[in-house]
Amino acid sequence: MKAAEKFFSILDKIAYWLAAVCVAGMLTCVTIQVIARHTTLSVNWTTELSQYFFLWSTTFASYIAARRGKLIGVELIQKNMPLNVRRVMKFISWAAAAFFYGLVIYYCFGQIPTLMVQLTPMLKWSMGMIYIIMMVGLGMLTLYCAFLAVKGLIEDDTKKEAVVKTAEQIAEELE
């Protein structure tokens, strides 16, 4: 498990930087477009490129959100179940997510030969490259969900129950 956690911490840094670069690129493109609207410049490619940056940043940020536990999840029923049932429920839910993301990658991969010959309207990039970058982010998410599925089966999470703290306790810790 330690090796897997180290691997995912490295993947975290990569995803974080890729998402940051994509957001910065998107903001740069939008800024250029706003400036161009108030001048006589014509910069048509910025709209298309900002859309691709948005798509890619969302893909990489979804992996980051999963790693930080910020994806939407309902644990009320799961937490009230016995340990063995909870483990199976975690496995099923994370395995289903990994299967779904893997299925998306599979179908995207099947479309790559067709998409490689299609070009984007303004930039004349291969549409396949747009999808390949998206598949990288989904691949990261698939790996992590599969890891959580296995971890859910073998790890005892009763020791990790979160202790609910009051606002005063949190403020005292920060002081």
QUINORBEL-V322162 format. One record per backbone hydrogen bond with DSSP energy under -0.5 kcal/mol. NH is the residue of the N-H (numbers start at 0). CO is the residue of the C=O. E is the energy in kcal/mol with one decimal. If there is no record, write none. Layout:
<<NH | CO | E> <NH | CO | E>>
//
This chain:
<<4 | 0 | -2.6> <5 | 1 | -2.2> <6 | 2 | -2.4> <7 | 3 | -2.6> <8 | 4 | -1.9> <9 | 5 | -1.9> <10 | 6 | -2.3> <11 | 7 | -2.2> <12 | 8 | -1.6> <13 | 9 | -2.0> <14 | 10 | -2.9> <15 | 11 | -2.8> <16 | 12 | -2.4> <17 | 13 | -2.6> <18 | 14 | -2.7> <19 | 15 | -2.5> <20 | 16 | -2.7> <21 | 17 | -2.2> <22 | 18 | -2.5> <23 | 19 | -2.7> <24 | 20 | -2.6> <25 | 21 | -2.5> <26 | 22 | -2.7> <27 | 23 | -2.4> <28 | 24 | -2.5> <29 | 25 | -2.4> <30 | 26 | -2.4> <31 | 27 | -2.6> <32 | 28 | -2.2> <33 | 29 | -2.4> <34 | 30 | -2.5> <35 | 31 | -2.6> <36 | 32 | -1.8> <37 | 33 | -1.1> <37 | 34 | -0.5> <38 | 35 | -1.0> <42 | 40 | -0.6> <45 | 42 | -0.6> <46 | 43 | -0.8> <47 | 43 | -0.7> <48 | 44 | -2.4> <49 | 45 | -2.3> <50 | 46 | -1.6> <51 | 47 | -1.8> <52 | 48 | -2.6> <53 | 49 | -2.1> <54 | 50 | -2.2> <55 | 51 | -2.7> <56 | 52 | -2.8> <57 | 53 | -2.2> <58 | 54 | -1.8> <59 | 55 | -2.4> <60 | 56 | -2.6> <61 | 57 | -1.6> <62 | 58 | -1.0> <63 | 59 | -1.7> <64 | 60 | -2.7> <65 | 61 | -2.0> <66 | 62 | -2.4> <67 | 63 | -1.8> <68 | 65 | -1.0> <69 | 64 | -3.1> <70 | 64 | -0.5> <74 | 72 | -0.6> <78 | 74 | -2.9> <79 | 75 | -0.9> <79 | 76 | -0.6> <80 | 77 | -1.4> <85 | 81 | -2.7> <86 | 82 | -2.4> <87 | 83 | -1.9> <88 | 84 | -2.6> <89 | 85 | -2.7> <90 | 86 | -2.5> <91 | 87 | -2.8> <92 | 88 | -2.5> <93 | 89 | -2.6> <94 | 90 | -2.7> <95 | 91 | -2.3> <96 | 92 | -1.8> <97 | 93 | -2.5> <98 | 94 | -2.6> <99 | 95 | -2.5> <100 | 96 | -2.6> <101 | 97 | -2.5> <102 | 98 | -2.4> <103 | 99 | -2.2> <104 | 100 | -2.2> <105 | 101 | -2.5> <106 | 102 | -2.5> <107 | 103 | -2.4> <108 | 104 | -3.0> <109 | 105 | -1.8> <110 | 106 | -0.9> <110 | 107 | -0.8> <111 | 107 | -0.8> <111 | 108 | -0.7> <114 | 110 | -2.6> <115 | 111 | -2.5> <116 | 112 | -0.6> <116 | 113 | -0.7> <117 | 113 | -0.6> <119 | 124 | -2.6> <123 | 119 | -0.9> <126 | 114 | -0.8> <126 | 117 | -2.6> <127 | 114 | -1.2> <128 | 125 | -0.8> <129 | 125 | -0.9> <130 | 126 | -1.8> <131 | 127 | -2.4> <132 | 128 | -1.8> <133 | 129 | -1.4> <134 | 130 | -2.5> <135 | 131 | -1.6> <136 | 132 | -1.5> <137 | 133 | -2.2> <138 | 134 | -2.3> <139 | 135 | -2.0> <140 | 136 | -1.9> <141 | 137 | -2.5> <142 | 138 | -2.5> <143 | 139 | -2.1> <144 | 140 | -2.4> <145 | 141 | -2.4> <146 | 142 | -2.3> <147 | 143 | -2.5> <148 | 144 | -2.0> <149 | 145 | -2.1> <150 | 146 | -2.9> <151 | 147 | -2.5> <152 | 148 | -1.1> <153 | 149 | -1.7> <154 | 150 | -2.4> <156 | 154 | -0.8> <159 | 156 | -0.7> <160 | 157 | -0.8> <163 | 161 | -0.6> <169 | 165 | -1.9> <170 | 166 | -2.2> <171 | 167 | -2.4> <172 | 168 | -1.9> <173 | 169 | -1.6> <174 | 170 | -1.1>>
//
